[in-house]
Amino acid sequence: MEDVFSDDRALTVAGLVIEVHAALVARLDAVHAAAGLAGTDFDVLFRLARSPGERLRMTDLAAQTGLSNSGITRIVDRVEGKGLAARQPSPDDRRSSVVLLTDEGRALLAEHVPMLARAIDEAFYGELDEDAREHLFATLTTVRNILNPNATAGA
């Protein structure tokens, strides 16, 4: 009988990714909370800011975040209620909505993103040399594209 607890490299890599994710989310959540945001709120606002015209269809936003339609609706309701984003009917399809970043959302991101970048740099990124940074970027992009091929929907 094969030892299921043997050192399987794929399981170890997956475990490391999960550990890194949990540690990074914990650190970044503290930075988001200082700005009055949940991490998912920031994710939505940042994706809008990086999209053409600072807007995305709800379905594309759901695809990019990996959330269900109802999950993304709850987040958009929350950021819209804070005046950070606005929803409007899609000009291409009246059955769907487009979410856009507001001036207030843009201003909040302009203040928040430098603090977030500093926290990421202090957490781990600043410890990596340029080759390691490029390799990490390429590897994570490849893995993301495998696991979430819709991650750039609407971009």
C-alpha positions, 0 to 999 in steps of 0.5 A, a space after each residue: 500500500 502506498 503511503 498517502 502521507 509521503 512527500 508529494 511535491 504537488 501537494 506541498 506546493 498547493 499547501 504552500 500557496 494556501 499558507 501564503 494566501 492566508 498570511 497575505 490576506 490577513 496582512 492586507 485585510 488590516 490595511 483595507 480595514 484602515 480605509 473602511 474596506 473589506 478586501 473584496 470591496 478593494 478587489 472590485 474597486 481596483 479591477 474597475 480602476 484598471 479596466 477601460 473606462 473604469 467600468 465593467 459589466 457585472 458578469 465580467 466583474 463576477 468572472 474576474 473575481 471568481 464570485 457568483 453573480 449574487 456574490 458580486 451583486 452584494 459587493 457592488 451594493 456595498 461599494 455603491 452604498 458608500 458612493 465608491 462605485 455606481 451601477 448603470 444599465 449597459 448600453 449594449 444590453 438593457 438586461 445587464 448592468 455596468 459598474 463604474 468607479 466614481 470620483 469618490 472611489 478613485 480618490 479612495 484608491 489614490 490614497 489607499 493603493 500606496 499604503 497597500 503597495 508598501 504593505 505588500 513590499 514589507 510582507 514579502 515582495 521587497 525581499 525578492 530580487 528582480 529575477 525572483 519577482 519576474 519569475 513569481 509574476 510569470 508563474 502566478 500568471 500562468 497558474 491563474 490563467 489555468 485556474 481562472 481563464 476568465 480572469 481578464 473578462 471585459 478588460 
